[in-house]
Amino acid sequence: MLFLRSFLFFMGQVITAPIFTFIALLAMPLNPIARNDLISGWARSMLWWLKLTCNIRHEVTGLENLPDPPSIILAKHQSAWETLAFQAIFPTQVYVLKRELLWIPIFGWGLAMSSPIAIDRSAGREALKKLVAKGKARLDKGLWVVIFPEGTRKAPGERGKYHIGGAWLATHTQTQVVPVAHNAGEYWAKNTFIKKPGIIQIHIGKPIQTAGLKTDVVNQQVEDWIETEMATLKP
């Protein structure tokens, strides 16, 4: 039964992705916020479809912690789920991602229309410079920026190295950081087709003010909060 439910969800993605990619292309003349709000309709529809087919829902704690000005979200990365759900939970946002994702046919084309910050991870310090320039431009336009500090998805209980990119962007633009923990990997694990029913828990922390702080201090504060919070999340 789990396979059938997961297959139905997958087919919904396959059928609707080209439609929303076409919509994204038509939305090019719109301003970035209006365009991203339109494109995120696919993510919202997939969350509804996920609930219907796989009985995966979510509960959010800490919405009152979200500040008014555009901020930087630094979050745990366990699943493909959060890339969908964050579009429904948080204000209009863009993602910092590896540029290779934009090369994926259909999906990558639609993703490119959402004004992501595509980074060449092998570029080292030059990548950080581009991250700051592009990140500041997105924030100035009223867009939030989402970064997964660990860089890649980690299985539940697994802890990766927290890279400094997100904290670097925050300190160099003096933008507050919102840390986020969740347990999506318990229900939609990385590199797996089968999805398990349940309620995903998302915990949003209080903003971390970065003005006057060094990058490594901010990065450590984010890591400490997320990993401490992860220990409280149970399936």
Protein Blocks (a to p, Z undefined) as FASTA:
>chain_A
ZZmmmmmmmmmmmmmmmmmmmmmmmmmmpcfklmmmmmmmmmmmmmmmmmmmnopacdde
hklmpcfbdcddddddfbfklmmmmmmmmccddddddfklmmpghjlmmmmmnopacddf
klommmmmmmmmmmmmmmmnopacdddfkopacdehiacdddfklmmmmmmnopacdddd
dfklmmmcghiabdceddddddddddddfehpafklmmmmmmmmmmmmmmmpcZZ
